[in-house]
Amino acid sequence: MHVHKHFGVNNDHSLYAYLRGEIDDLEFIRRDINLWREKDPHISSEKIRAMLSDVPMMPGAAEAVRTLRKRGYKTAIVSAGIDLLAERIAAGLGIDYYLANGLITDDKGALSGEGIIRVRLMDKGDAVKTLIKSAGASKRGTTSVGNSRYDISMFEASGFGIAFAPSDSEISTKADAVVKDKDLRGILKLIG
């Protein structure tokens, strides 16, 4: 979204095609990359990283992660977005794991037009299962936090699901708990 805004492009057409099942996750990311390449034919992963450098942290994120780590919890980011952003946020907050989609570059760092799918938008639950296994955790001991219907499969793969600042009513009905305020510290009273 942030990169789209930077270039002044819109991917609604691709999103609707994806939601109708006309294209898959890989074609969705290809179309996004091609939108960017139309604006900057030499766009590189480093340029994308620079664009993402000012994406703000969610209010309360630093305190929430710090508190969870003090309580002995492992933390993770599961995102159907770009791994460059997930990596920056994970490093900045001290998050233990992250799983997000990648961008393939040529030998000079320019985007090739292809992506790497690690997290499918409509099935983030698979990514949660992968992280549970990597961390040696259990479904029962896992809490997922999400804000839209695309996060429901994470709840299904977890023992507890928190709808955080929900963007639609569907996720609220599938969550075990709801935090309406857009401050991540609100999840702390529900975990542990």
C-alpha positions as a Python dict, from the first residue, in 0.01 Angstrom:
ca = {
    (1, 'M'): (0, 0, 0),
    (2, 'H'): (278, 242, 95),
    (3, 'V'): (468, 175, -228),
    (4, 'H'): (148, 215, -430),
    (5, 'K'): (90, 553, -266),
    (6, 'H'): (447, 658, -339),
    (7, 'F'): (396, 588, -709),
    (8, 'G'): (36, 711, -718),
    (9, 'V'): (-95, 377, -846),
    (10, 'N'): (-394, 167, -752),
    (11, 'N'): (-419, -213, -757),
    (12, 'D'): (-794, -246, -698),
    (13, 'H'): (-841, -413, -1036),
    (14, 'S'): (-589, -684, -942),
    (15, 'L'): (-733, -721, -592),
    (16, 'Y'): (-1084, -779, -726),
    (17, 'A'): (-952, -1028, -985),
    (18, 'Y'): (-772, -1208, -702),
    (19, 'L'): (-1079, -1214, -479),
    (20, 'R'): (-1287, -1355, -768),
    (21, 'G'): (-1030, -1632, -809),
    (22, 'E'): (-922, -1516, -1155),
    (23, 'I'): (-555, -1477, -1054),
    (24, 'D'): (-341, -1637, -785),
    (25, 'D'): (-109, -1481, -527),
    (26, 'L'): (192, -1493, -756),
    (27, 'E'): (11, -1315, -1040),
    (28, 'F'): (-118, -1060, -787),
    (29, 'I'): (236, -973, -678),
    (30, 'R'): (356, -969, -1041),
    (31, 'R'): (89, -714, -1127),
    (32, 'D'): (188, -497, -830),
    (33, 'I'): (555, -507, -931),
    (34, 'N'): (463, -419, -1289),
    (35, 'L'): (266, -115, -1168),
    (36, 'W'): (583, 6, -993),
    (37, 'R'): (808, -76, -1289),
    (38, 'E'): (581, 128, -1518),
    (39, 'K'): (658, 431, -1298),
    (40, 'D'): (1028, 347, -1252),
    (41, 'P'): (1168, 89, -1498),
    (42, 'H'): (1485, 61, -1286),
    (43, 'I'): (1312, 19, -951),
    (44, 'S'): (1532, -177, -713),
    (45, 'S'): (1481, -353, -384),
    (46, 'E'): (1691, -79, -221),
    (47, 'K'): (1455, 190, -354),
    (48, 'I'): (1160, -8, -218),
    (49, 'R'): (1339, -46, 117),
    (50, 'A'): (1394, 333, 127),
    (51, 'M'): (1025, 397, 51),
    (52, 'L'): (927, 170, 337),
    (53, 'S'): (1170, 326, 585),
    (54, 'D'): (915, 581, 704),
    (55, 'V'): (616, 351, 747),
    (56, 'P'): (515, 425, 1106),
    (57, 'M'): (493, 162, 1376),
    (58, 'M'): (149, 87, 1515),
    (59, 'P'): (89, 288, 1834),
    (60, 'G'): (187, 85, 2139),
    (61, 'A'): (381, -171, 1934),
    (62, 'A'): (716, -123, 2106),
    (63, 'E'): (571, -152, 2456),
    (64, 'A'): (349, -448, 2362),
    (65, 'V'): (637, -647, 2211),
    (66, 'R'): (874, -555, 2496),
    (67, 'T'): (615, -664, 2756),
    (68, 'L'): (537, -992, 2578),
    (69, 'R'): (906, -1075, 2552),
    (70, 'K'): (951, -1002, 2925),
    (71, 'R'): (664, -1243, 2992),
    (72, 'G'): (853, -1509, 2796),
    (73, 'Y'): (652, -1503, 2475),
    (74, 'K'): (799, -1538, 2127),
    (75, 'T'): (663, -1287, 1877),
    (76, 'A'): (616, -1305, 1501),
    (77, 'I'): (490, -1108, 1203),
    (78, 'V'): (284, -1286, 938),
    (79, 'S'): (220, -1059, 640),
    (80, 'A'): (104, -1105, 283),
    (81, 'G'): (298, -785, 217),
    (82, 'I'): (665, -733, 140),
    (83, 'D'): (936, -895, 350),
    (84, 'L'): (1145, -575, 335),
    (85, 'L'): (889, -403, 559),
    (86, 'A'): (835, -703, 786),
    (87, 'E'): (1213, -735, 828),
    (88, 'R'): (1249, -365, 925),
    (89, 'I'): (967, -379, 1177),
    (90, 'A'): (1089, -709, 1324),
    (91, 'A'): (1440, -569, 1366),
    (92, 'G'): (1313, -241, 1510),
    (93, 'L'): (1087, -407, 1767),
    (94, 'G'): (1293, -715, 1849),
    (95, 'I'): (1037, -955, 1701),
    (96, 'D'): (1160, -1315, 1691),
    (97, 'Y'): (1020, -1431, 1357),
    (98, 'Y'): (868, -1286, 1044),
    (99, 'L'): (720, -1439, 734),
    (100, 'A'): (624, -1226, 433),
    (101, 'N'): (651, -1225, 55),
    (102, 'G'): (968, -1142, -134),
    (103, 'L'): (1080, -960, -444),
    (104, 'I'): (1314, -1123, -694),
    (105, 'T'): (1590, -900, -829),
    (106, 'D'): (1848, -928, -1104),
    (107, 'D'): (2224, -922, -1039),
    (108, 'K'): (2214, -539, -1015),
    (109, 'G'): (1933, -534, -757),
    (110, 'A'): (1658, -424, -999),
    (111, 'L'): (1319, -590, -960),
    (112, 'S'): (1280, -871, -1212),
    (113, 'G'): (902, -857, -1214),
    (114, 'E'): (869, -1181, -1017),
    (115, 'G'): (792, -1237, -652),
    (116, 'I'): (828, -1505, -389),
    (117, 'I'): (510, -1617, -218),
    (118, 'R'): (555, -1721, 143),
    (119, 'V'): (222, -1596, 280),
    (120, 'R'): (-95, -1629, 77),
    (121, 'L'): (-341, -1350, 151),
    (122, 'M'): (-640, -1584, 176),
    (123, 'D'): (-460, -1846, 384),
    (124, 'K'): (-229, -1683, 636),
    (125, 'G'): (-310, -1978, 861),
    (126, 'D'): (-58, -2189, 667),
    (127, 'A'): (213, -1937, 753),
    (128, 'V'): (110, -1944, 1119),
    (129, 'K'): (138, -2324, 1117),
    (130, 'T'): (486, -2296, 965),
    (131, 'L'): (594, -2052, 1237),
    (132, 'I'): (443, -2266, 1513),
    (133, 'K'): (651, -2558, 1388),
    (134, 'S'): (967, -2345, 1354),
    (135, 'A'): (929, -2210, 1707),
    (136, 'G'): (852, -2550, 1857),
    (137, 'A'): (525, -2405, 1986),
    (138, 'S'): (172, -2544, 1989),
    (139, 'K'): (-156, -2431, 1838),
    (140, 'R'): (-305, -2403, 2186),
    (141, 'G'): (-18, -2181, 2302),
    (142, 'T'): (-40, -1950, 2001),
    (143, 'T'): (-229, -1622, 1983),
    (144, 'S'): (-289, -1447, 1651),
    (145, 'V'): (-372, -1078, 1617),
    (146, 'G'): (-533, -950, 1297),
    (147, 'N'): (-751, -670, 1169),
    (148, 'S'): (-939, -802, 863),
    (149, 'R'): (-1123, -1102, 722),
    (150, 'Y'): (-795, -1206, 557),
    (151, 'D'): (-664, -1288, 906),
    (152, 'I'): (-940, -1533, 1003),
    (153, 'S'): (-737, -1835, 891),
    (154, 'M'): (-466, -1725, 1137),
    (155, 'F'): (-724, -1748, 1416),
    (156, 'E'): (-820, -2096, 1298),
    (157, 'A'): (-454, -2203, 1314),
    (158, 'S'): (-412, -2058, 1665),
    (159, 'G'): (-547, -2130, 2008),
    (160, 'F'): (-666, -1771, 2055),
    (161, 'G'): (-752, -1496, 1807),
    (162, 'I'): (-767, -1123, 1875),
    (163, 'A'): (-938, -888, 1629),
    (164, 'F'): (-734, -570, 1663),
    (165, 'A'): (-889, -241, 1542),
    (166, 'P'): (-1107, -449, 1307),
    (167, 'S'): (-1152, -313, 956),
    (168, 'D'): (-1459, -531, 894),
    (169, 'S'): (-1726, -701, 1102),
    (170, 'E'): (-1643, -1050, 976),
    (171, 'I'): (-1317, -1074, 1170),
    (172, 'S'): (-1484, -959, 1491),
    (173, 'T'): (-1732, -1246, 1475),
    (174, 'K'): (-1452, -1502, 1430),
    (175, 'A'): (-1225, -1367, 1705),
    (176, 'D'): (-1205, -1484, 2065),
    (177, 'A'): (-1158, -1121, 2174),
    (178, 'V'): (-1175, -775, 2017),
    (179, 'V'): (-959, -469, 2085),
    (180, 'K'): (-1123, -168, 1923),
    (181, 'D'): (-861, 97, 2002),
    (182, 'K'): (-571, 126, 1757),
    (183, 'D'): (-307, 79, 2028),
    (184, 'L'): (-134, -258, 2052),
    (185, 'R'): (-98, -227, 2429),
    (186, 'G'): (-467, -323, 2437),
    (187, 'I'): (-377, -686, 2360),
    (188, 'L'): (-164, -717, 2674),
    (189, 'K'): (-460, -762, 2908),
    (190, 'L'): (-577, -1055, 2691),
    (191, 'I'): (-246, -1242, 2669),
    (192, 'G'): (-105, -1410, 2976),
}
